[in-house]
C-alpha cells in the first residue's frame, strides 16, 4: 500500500533509502537543510557529494521545509549524523505539535550522543514524546549506500519494542534486493551498530600499516567480544551480536573501502594525523566520537575493552599506533571465553 514517507537527512544513506522507498511505490519527500543540495536533487536528480554517478527517480522530491516534508507522512525516517540528532528531533517535535499528527518514527543512524553517551533512540524518545509518535523503530545492519544503490543483495534489521511497528518498517522497505528482518532488542541493535565503527577504524589502521588477513580476523573477532561485553552490560541480548547488526555489520564495515571509518583508520595507519584525516573525509566519521563514548562507558561499568582503549589512545592522546599494537600483543595470556 502506497504511503507518504518523510526522510530527514539527504546524505548517502538517507538519499538511497529514500530512493528505495520511491522504488517500492511510496510517496517520499527528502528533507535537507541545504538549498543547493535540494536544487541538485530536484533538477539534476543527482547527489554527487555523497553518491557518484547515480540518478535518482524524478518522483523523489527534496525540500528544505521540514513541515512540508512531514505533513501527512505516515512515517518519518531519521538519517542524520549523531551530533545533530537531538537538534533535528527537537525541530521535528515542534512541527508535529503544530500539524497535530503522530507518525511512526524510524532512525537509520549509527552512533552514540557525545557527552550523554545515549543511544539514538533514547535521544529521539526524549525530544519527541510518545504522544507525538505512533512508535519508534531502529533500522540497522550491514549496508553500504553505494551497494544498495546498485541493488546488490542487502539484509538489515528493523528493531522495536513493538514487533508490529518493526513489521511495518519491514513491509515499507523490503523488495527483491533489500531484505529486512525484525528484532525486539533495540539496545543490542543500536550498540552493535555504534561500536563496530570503532573496530573498523582499527581494521583500517592495520591495512594502512601493511598487516595481513590474520591480523584483521583477530581484530574483528576480539573486537566483537568487546562490543558484546559492553552491550550485554547495558541489557542487550547476547544473540543480537551474532546477527546482522552485530557480526554482520562488523564484517562489512571492517572490510570495505566504502566505510568512512575504515578509510579513516587506513589513513591513520599511513601516518596521517587525526585532524588531517577528518579534513580529508568531508563527511562525519562516527567512530571517532563513538570511541570516546565507549571508552568512558567501559570505565563506568569497569569492563575490559583493550582494543577500544588502544584506539582511544591513538585518537585522543596522540599515541603511536605501532606502540599500542605492541602493548596489546604483550598483554598477559588469558582464556578466550573469559
C-alpha positions as MATLAB code, in Angstrom:
seq = 'XXXXXXXXXXXXXXXXXXXXXXXXXXXXXXXXXXXXXXXXXXXXXXXXXXXXXXXXXXXXXXXXXXXXXXXXXXXXXXXXXXXXXXXXXXXXXXXXXXXXXXXXXXXXXXXXXXXXXXXXXXXXXXXXXXXXXXXXXXXXXXXXXXXXXXXXXXXXXXXXXXXXXXXXXXXXXXXXXXXXXXXXXXXXXXXXXXXXXXXXXXXXXXXXXXXXXXXXXXXXXXXXXXXXXXXXXXXXXXXXXXXXXXXXXXXXXXXXXXXXXXXXXXXXXXXXXXXXXXXXXXXXXXXXXXXXXXXXXXXXXXXXXXXXXXXXXXXXXXXXXXXXXXXXXXXXXXXXXX';
ca = [
       0.000    0.000    0.000;
       1.351    3.409   -1.018;
       2.227    5.669    1.911;
       3.732    9.108    2.330;
       7.160    8.936    3.973;
       9.399   11.804    5.090;
      13.163   11.204    5.121;
      15.210   13.640    7.208;
      18.814   13.744    6.009;
      19.986   13.664    2.390;
      23.444   12.175    2.819;
      24.466    8.935    1.138;
      22.371    6.544    3.253;
      19.378    8.864    3.676;
      19.073    9.602   -0.032;
      19.475    5.943   -1.037;
      16.889    4.768    1.498;
      14.587    7.456    0.107;
      15.281    6.017   -3.346;
      14.360    2.514   -2.109;
      11.065    3.812   -0.742;
      10.236    5.536   -4.044;
      11.072    2.353   -5.961;
       8.761    0.469   -3.569;
       5.915    2.740   -4.678;
       5.772    5.219   -1.802;
       5.368    8.997   -1.918;
       8.652   10.309   -0.483;
       9.879   13.768    0.464;
      13.557   14.105    1.341;
      14.455   16.898    3.763;
      17.821   18.661    3.676;
      18.941   21.933    5.250;
      20.968   22.715    2.109;
      19.159   24.635   -0.622;
      21.826   23.852   -3.279;
      21.548   20.130   -2.451;
      17.745   20.215   -2.701;
      18.014   22.063   -6.017;
      20.501   19.500   -7.377;
      18.259   16.581   -6.346;
      15.138   18.163   -7.838;
      16.648   19.480  -11.067;
      19.516   17.106  -11.901;
      18.311   14.150   -9.795;
      21.850   13.653   -8.504;
      23.602   13.944   -5.122;
      27.217   13.984   -6.285;
      28.882   14.936   -2.993;
      27.581   11.716   -1.433;
      26.782    9.244   -4.241;
      28.696    9.483   -7.521;
      27.250    8.531  -10.905;
      23.777    7.759   -9.622;
      20.483    9.161  -10.907;
      17.523    9.388   -8.537;
      13.947    8.979   -9.793;
      12.068   12.140  -10.705;
       9.375   11.100   -8.229;
      11.790   11.747   -5.335;
      11.189   15.307   -4.143;
      13.726   17.158   -1.979;
      12.784   20.088    0.233;
      14.336   22.416    2.808;
      10.952   22.823    4.533;
      10.584   20.212    7.284;
       6.893   20.949    7.714;
       6.309   20.311    4.019;
       8.232   17.028    4.224;
       6.404   15.751    7.299;
       2.850   16.894    6.596;
       0.531   13.864    6.214;
       3.505   11.445    6.489;
       2.733    8.004    7.896;
       6.387    7.585    8.859;
       9.402    9.829    9.389;
      12.864    8.382    8.832;
      15.870    9.992   10.571;
      19.190    9.580    8.761;
      21.253   12.437   10.182;
      24.661   12.491   11.914;
      24.568   11.610   15.602;
      25.793   15.046   16.664;
      22.690   16.763   15.226;
      20.083   14.102   16.074;
      18.833   15.930   19.174;
      18.542   19.236   17.314;
      16.624   17.699   14.407;
      14.395   15.750   16.827;
      13.522   18.989   18.637;
      12.674   20.632   15.322;
      10.525   17.679   14.320;
       8.679   17.702   17.645;
       7.736   21.352   17.094;
       6.446   20.551   13.620;
       4.452   17.531   14.833;
       2.819   19.587   17.603;
       1.900   22.239   15.066;
       0.383   19.896   12.479;
      -1.143   17.541   15.064;
      -0.020   14.207   13.609;
       1.556   11.038   15.058;
       3.808    9.316   12.504;
       5.895    6.210   13.056;
       9.436    7.439   13.751;
      12.314    5.391   12.303;
      16.035    6.038   12.542;
      18.862    4.582   10.490;
      21.859    6.370   12.021;
      24.723    4.672   13.876;
      26.439    6.128   16.922;
      26.032    7.430   20.475;
      25.416   11.002   21.550;
      28.651   12.654   22.621;
      28.629   13.635   26.283;
      25.478   11.812   27.374;
      26.507    8.503   25.660;
      22.828    7.900   24.951;
      21.645    5.698   22.115;
      19.955    7.495   19.228;
      16.529    6.052   20.013;
      16.883    7.369   23.580;
      17.685   10.858   22.269;
      14.727   10.792   19.887;
      12.373    9.498   22.600;
      13.451   12.315   24.939;
      12.791   15.007   22.356;
       9.710   13.522   20.670;
       7.266   12.386   23.397;
       5.132    9.301   22.879;
       2.016   11.417   22.259;
       3.673   12.820   19.105;
       4.593    9.485   17.510;
       2.901    6.140   16.943;
       6.108    4.191   17.602;
       9.895    4.130   17.317;
      11.914    1.718   15.157;
      15.654    1.279   14.560;
      16.786    0.280   11.051;
      20.340   -1.072   11.030;
      22.679   -3.721    9.705;
      25.471   -4.440    7.195;
      24.785   -1.941    4.451;
      26.642    0.496    2.225;
      24.617    3.079    0.364;
      26.793    2.601   -2.718;
      25.901   -1.097   -2.905;
      22.191   -0.670   -2.189;
      22.194    1.947   -4.974;
      23.443   -0.789   -7.332;
      20.754   -3.161   -5.996;
      23.292   -5.541   -4.515;
      21.686   -8.050   -2.139;
      21.492   -6.452    1.328;
      19.977   -7.736    4.591;
      19.327   -5.473    7.580;
      17.261   -5.387   10.782;
      14.231   -3.402   11.947;
      14.143   -3.344   15.758;
      11.387   -2.078   18.031;
       9.858   -2.768   21.411;
       6.615   -3.220   19.473;
       7.079   -6.037   16.966;
       4.148   -4.773   14.873;
       5.970   -1.489   14.289;
       9.064   -3.436   13.255;
       6.910   -5.417   10.802;
       5.518   -2.163    9.393;
       9.044   -0.987    8.609;
       9.877   -4.407    7.188;
       6.977   -4.030    4.750;
       7.915   -0.476    3.799;
      11.480   -1.286    2.769;
      11.614   -4.924    1.700;
      11.988   -5.764   -2.006;
      13.955   -8.135   -4.254;
      17.370   -6.745   -3.269;
      16.758   -5.399    0.259;
      15.553   -7.914    2.851;
      14.529   -6.809    6.358;
      14.444   -8.993    9.469;
      12.637   -7.940   12.667;
      14.060   -7.834   16.183;
      12.858   -6.564   19.578;
      16.342   -5.893   21.017;
      16.774   -2.165   20.354;
      19.692   -1.910   22.809;
      21.714   -4.633   21.127;
      20.975   -3.454   17.587;
      21.960    0.147   18.337;
      25.064   -0.769   20.327;
      26.290   -3.187   17.684;
      25.761   -0.518   15.044;
      27.633    2.116   17.019;
      30.577    0.187   18.416;
      31.552   -1.631   15.215;
      32.685    1.761   13.849;
      35.471    1.796   16.453;
      36.746   -1.616   15.360;
      36.523   -0.503   11.715;
      38.963    2.324   12.453;
      41.328   -0.297   13.871;
      40.858   -2.540   10.824;
      41.662    0.330    8.503;
      44.750    1.184   10.553;
      46.023   -2.404   10.259;
      45.619   -2.191    6.482;
      47.413    1.147    6.369;
      50.271   -0.353    8.354;
      50.517   -3.292    5.949;
      49.220   -6.082    8.185;
      47.541   -9.097    6.551;
      44.345  -11.075    6.880;
      45.335  -12.895   10.086;
      45.627   -9.622   11.981;
      42.348   -8.304   10.596;
      40.492  -11.501   11.520;
      41.939  -11.333   15.031;
      40.883   -7.705   15.414;
      37.325   -8.345   14.262;
      36.905  -11.431   16.456;
      38.240   -9.863   19.618;
      36.522   -6.597   18.737;
      33.199   -8.415   18.616;
      33.941   -9.818   22.078;
      34.391   -6.265   23.368;
      31.236   -4.984   21.667;
      29.209   -7.869   23.113;
      30.671   -7.427   26.604;
      29.691   -3.767   26.779;
      26.299   -4.226   25.110;
      25.294   -7.052   27.463;
      26.202   -4.845   30.436;
      23.519   -2.414   29.240;
      20.861   -5.085   28.792;
      21.382   -6.274   25.220;
      20.543   -9.828   24.158;
      23.858  -11.668   23.546;
      22.392  -13.342   20.439;
      21.947   -9.952   18.744;
      25.722   -9.650   18.411;
      25.949  -12.751   16.225;
      23.224  -11.358   13.978;
      23.077   -8.789   11.194;
      23.556   -5.717   13.366;
      26.412   -7.388   15.249;
      28.867   -9.584   13.380;
      27.232   -8.769   10.022;
      27.718   -5.026   10.342;
      31.173   -5.547   11.821;
      32.329   -7.585    8.813;
      31.087   -5.145    6.203;
      32.452   -2.081    7.982;
      35.866   -3.612    8.695;
      36.488   -4.911    5.180;
      35.168   -2.293    2.760;
      36.622    0.854    1.215;
      33.060    2.234    1.285;
      33.354    2.558    5.082;
      34.386    6.045    6.217;
      35.634    4.603    9.495;
      37.812    2.052    7.665;
      39.160    4.768    5.356;
      39.900    6.986    8.356;
      41.822    4.185   10.066;
      43.686    3.403    6.854;
      44.925    6.996    6.670;
      45.919    6.932   10.332;
      47.894    3.758    9.668;
      49.679    5.530    6.817;
      50.875    8.170    9.271;
      48.369   10.994    8.817;
      47.147   12.955   11.837;
      43.547   12.763   13.009;
      42.643   16.324   12.023;
      44.075   15.809    8.538;
      42.019   12.616    8.210;
      38.840   14.425    9.316;
      39.507   17.244    6.854;
      40.164   14.776    4.019;
      36.960   12.815    4.641;
      34.496   15.650    4.160;
      31.822   13.561    5.931;
      31.211   12.563    9.549;
      33.426    9.752   10.928;
      31.063    8.387   13.576;
      33.641    6.018   15.079;
      35.809    8.856   16.383;
      33.178   10.187   18.789;
      31.811    6.706   19.493;
      35.266    5.552   20.593;
      35.331    8.234   23.289;
      31.835    7.249   24.430;
      32.688    3.525   24.545;
      35.932    4.184   26.427;
      34.092    6.210   29.077;
      31.206    3.717   29.332;
      33.684    0.848   29.783;
      35.375    2.755   32.608;
      31.977    3.477   34.156;
      30.970   -0.208   34.063;
      34.513   -1.474   34.816;
      34.526   -3.545   31.609;
      37.762   -4.606   29.952;
      37.973   -3.286   26.359;
      41.673   -3.251   25.422;
      41.213   -2.716   21.667;
      38.843    0.202   22.224;
      41.261    1.609   24.792;
      44.175    1.361   22.342;
      42.226    3.120   19.580;
      41.144    5.794   22.073;
      44.783    6.463   22.995;
      45.667    6.870   19.314;
      42.728    9.190   18.582;
      42.697   11.296   21.730;
      46.131   11.000   23.355;
      48.258   11.061   20.221;
      49.808    7.675   20.969;
      51.676    5.804   18.225;
      49.606    3.037   16.595;
      52.530    0.599   16.467;
      53.228    1.093   20.162;
      49.576    0.422   21.026;
      49.566   -2.755   18.926;
      52.714   -3.931   20.732;
      51.064   -3.330   24.112;
      48.002   -5.320   23.030;
      50.155   -8.255   21.922;
      52.230   -8.204   25.122;
      49.231   -8.441   27.464;
      49.143  -11.366   29.856;
      47.661  -14.566   28.388;
      44.037  -15.395   29.184;
      41.288  -17.854   28.301;
      39.472  -16.993   25.076;
      35.981  -17.075   26.551;
      36.690  -15.062   29.706;
];
